[in-house]
Amino acid sequence: MEATNPNKTTVQKKFYPANERGHVNFGWLDSHHSFSFGHWYHPEKTNFGALRVLNDDIVEPSMGFGTHPHQNMEIVSIPLFGELAHKDSTGTNGIIKTGDVQIMSAGSGIQHSEFNHSSEKKVNFLQIWILPKVANIQPRYDQKSFHEAGRLNRFQTVVSPIDEEAVWINQDAYFSLATLEPNNSLSYRVHAPNQGIYTFLINGKLKVEGTELGRRDAVGLWGIDEVHFEASVKSEFLVIEIPMK
């Protein structure tokens, strides 16, 4: 789908309906895949620029992913509810919860595990993979807490290669969270040319450059300098800006 921005350049748009995501349920894990992953392959959904994976994972109490390896991938976890226990070969052993954002630069190679920290409640988190800017860096881990008030009717940058208030990423990528109250709007300005904007609606109803999004829908835009968002009801969403080449 194409549109035209005020500077007369071609804007590319791709809509990703929630009901067209891949879905797997292993009992302990109920996961929806926005892009090809594991047992679900879709040739037209292998990535959006440097965005390789966006999994919407629900893990049963006390269950999780055993120790497994990663290499040359930037892996971001954002809990939506519940608590996730993490352990990796850098020596990190901790817990992330709602309001936290975690990043792991797998670099030259890392081993890690993730489990639902609760024995009673489920955990739901977004697992997001970004292709790295520089390969084979030394593996690293970081996490930070972000107050919900900091994203009310404005963007809160939670992942960035340059913002010291955010967690650092080995890529020219930026993650921003926002909660728009009814009948409010926001504009997001792209940091550099050849960057794309992928918007994932966590909850609510949102209009993005004329495209209506419902819960868990997403839309990707590129060839655009500024993206406009309008909410008809209270809406929580994630904006991921990434290189398209």
C-alpha positions in Angstrom: 0.0 0.0 0.0 1.4 3.4 -0.9 0.6 7.0 0.1 2.4 10.3 -0.4 3.9 12.6 2.2 3.9 16.4 2.0 7.3 16.3 0.3 5.9 14.2 -2.6 8.0 11.2 -1.8 6.5 7.7 -1.8 5.4 6.4 1.6 5.2 2.6 2.0 2.7 1.0 4.3 2.1 -2.6 5.4 -0.7 -3.7 7.7 -0.2 -6.6 10.1 -3.6 -7.8 11.4 -3.6 -9.5 14.8 -5.7 -12.4 13.5 -3.1 -13.2 10.8 -0.2 -13.7 13.3 1.2 -17.2 13.7 0.0 -19.1 16.7 1.5 -22.0 18.7 0.3 -23.5 22.0 2.6 -26.0 23.7 0.5 -26.0 26.9 3.1 -24.2 29.0 3.6 -21.6 26.3 0.9 -19.8 24.3 2.6 -17.6 21.7 1.5 -15.3 18.8 4.2 -14.5 16.2 4.1 -11.3 14.2 7.0 -12.7 12.0 8.1 -16.1 11.0 9.5 -18.0 14.0 10.0 -21.6 15.0 7.2 -23.9 13.8 5.5 -21.0 11.9 6.9 -19.9 8.6 5.4 -17.1 6.5 7.4 -16.0 3.4 6.0 -12.5 3.5 6.6 -12.0 7.2 10.2 -12.8 7.7 11.1 -9.3 9.0 10.4 -5.6 8.8 13.8 -4.0 8.2 16.1 -4.9 11.1 13.0 -6.1 13.1 13.2 -9.9 12.9 10.9 -11.2 15.7 8.0 -10.0 17.7 6.5 -12.7 19.8 3.5 -12.1 22.2 4.3 -14.9 24.8 2.1 -16.1 27.6 3.9 -18.5 29.9 2.2 -20.7 32.5 3.2 -20.5 36.2 6.7 -21.9 37.0 7.2 -22.8 33.4 9.6 -21.3 30.8 12.5 -21.6 28.4 15.4 -23.7 29.5 19.0 -22.7 28.9 19.6 -22.2 25.2 22.1 -20.2 23.0 21.8 -17.0 20.9 24.4 -15.2 18.7 24.4 -11.8 17.0 21.0 -10.7 17.9 19.6 -7.9 20.1 16.8 -9.4 22.2 14.4 -7.1 24.0 11.8 -8.3 26.5 8.9 -6.2 27.7 6.6 -7.7 30.4 2.9 -6.7 30.0 1.8 -8.5 33.1 3.5 -10.9 35.6 7.2 -11.5 36.4 9.9 -13.2 34.4 13.0 -14.7 35.9 16.2 -14.5 33.8 19.6 -16.1 34.0 22.5 -16.0 31.5 26.1 -16.7 31.0 27.2 -13.1 31.7 26.4 -13.9 35.3 23.1 -12.1 35.3 20.4 -13.6 37.5 17.3 -11.4 38.1 13.6 -10.7 37.6 11.8 -8.4 35.3 8.2 -7.3 35.8 5.6 -4.9 34.4 7.3 -1.5 33.8 10.7 -3.0 33.2 12.5 -3.3 29.8 15.2 -5.9 29.4 17.8 -6.1 26.6 20.4 -8.8 25.9 23.1 -8.3 23.2 23.9 -11.9 22.3 26.9 -10.8 20.3 29.6 -13.5 19.9 27.4 -15.9 21.9 25.4 -16.2 25.0 23.4 -18.8 26.9 20.3 -17.9 28.9 17.0 -19.2 30.4 13.7 -17.5 31.1 11.0 -18.7 33.4 7.7 -17.5 34.9 8.8 -16.4 38.4 5.3 -17.0 39.8 4.0 -20.4 40.8 0.4 -19.1 40.6 0.0 -16.4 37.9 0.8 -16.4 34.2 3.3 -13.9 32.7 2.7 -12.2 29.3 5.7 -10.5 27.7 6.8 -9.2 24.3 9.9 -10.9 23.0 11.5 -8.8 20.2 14.6 -9.5 18.2 16.6 -6.9 16.3 19.4 -7.6 13.9 22.6 -6.0 15.3 24.6 -3.2 13.8 28.0 -4.7 14.7 28.5 -8.5 14.8 30.3 -10.5 17.4 30.4 -7.8 20.1 31.0 -8.9 23.7 27.7 -10.2 25.1 26.0 -7.8 27.4 22.8 -7.4 29.5 20.8 -4.5 30.8 17.4 -3.7 32.3 15.6 -0.6 33.6 12.3 0.3 35.1 10.1 3.0 33.5 7.2 4.7 35.2 3.8 4.5 33.4 3.2 8.2 34.1 6.2 9.0 31.8 4.4 7.8 28.7 0.9 9.3 29.3 0.0 11.3 26.2 3.7 11.4 25.2 6.4 9.0 24.0 8.7 7.4 26.5 11.9 6.1 24.9 12.9 2.8 26.5 15.5 1.5 24.0 18.0 3.6 22.2 21.6 3.7 21.0 22.1 7.3 22.2 19.6 8.0 25.1 21.2 7.4 28.4 17.8 7.1 30.1 16.9 4.1 28.0 18.6 0.7 27.7 21.3 0.7 25.1 21.0 -1.3 21.8 23.7 -2.3 19.3 21.7 -0.9 16.4 20.2 2.4 15.1 16.9 1.4 16.7 14.6 3.1 19.1 11.7 1.7 21.1 9.1 4.1 22.5 6.0 3.3 24.6 3.0 5.6 24.8 -0.5 5.6 26.4 -2.9 7.9 24.7 -6.1 9.0 26.4 -9.3 9.2 24.4 -9.3 11.9 21.7 -5.6 12.6 22.1 -3.0 12.6 19.4 0.8 12.4 19.1 3.4 12.8 16.4 6.7 10.8 16.1 9.6 12.2 14.1 12.0 9.7 12.5 15.6 10.0 13.6 17.3 9.5 10.2 16.5 8.7 6.6 16.0 5.0 5.6 14.4 4.3 8.9 11.1 2.5 9.2 8.4 2.8 11.9 6.6 -0.3 13.2 3.7 0.4 15.5 2.3 -2.5 17.6 -1.0 -1.7 19.4 -1.0 -3.4 22.8 -4.5 -2.4 23.8 -7.2 0.1 22.6 -8.0 1.6 19.2 -5.5 3.7 17.3 -5.4 5.5 13.9 -1.9 5.6 12.4 -1.6 7.7 9.2 -5.2 6.7 8.3 -4.9 3.0 9.2 -7.2 1.9 12.0 -5.6 -0.5 14.5 -7.3 -2.8 17.0 -5.8 -4.7 19.9 -2.5 -6.4 18.8 -2.7 -5.1 15.2 0.4 -3.5 13.8 1.4 -1.3 10.9 4.8 -0.7 9.3 5.6 2.6 7.5 8.8 3.7 5.7 9.7 6.6 3.4 8.1 9.0 5.9 9.6 11.7 8.1 6.8 12.0 10.7 4.1 9.6 11.8 0.8 10.8 13.4 -1.3 8.8 15.9 -4.8 9.4 17.1 -6.7 7.5 19.8 -10.5 7.2 20.1 -10.2 5.2 23.4 -7.4 4.8 25.9 -4.7 3.1 23.9 -1.3 1.6 24.8 1.2 1.1 22.0 4.8 0.4 21.1 6.7 2.2 18.3 9.8 0.6 17.0 12.0 2.6 14.7 14.6 0.5 12.8 16.9 0.7 9.7 15.2 -0.7 6.6 18.5 -1.7 5.0 
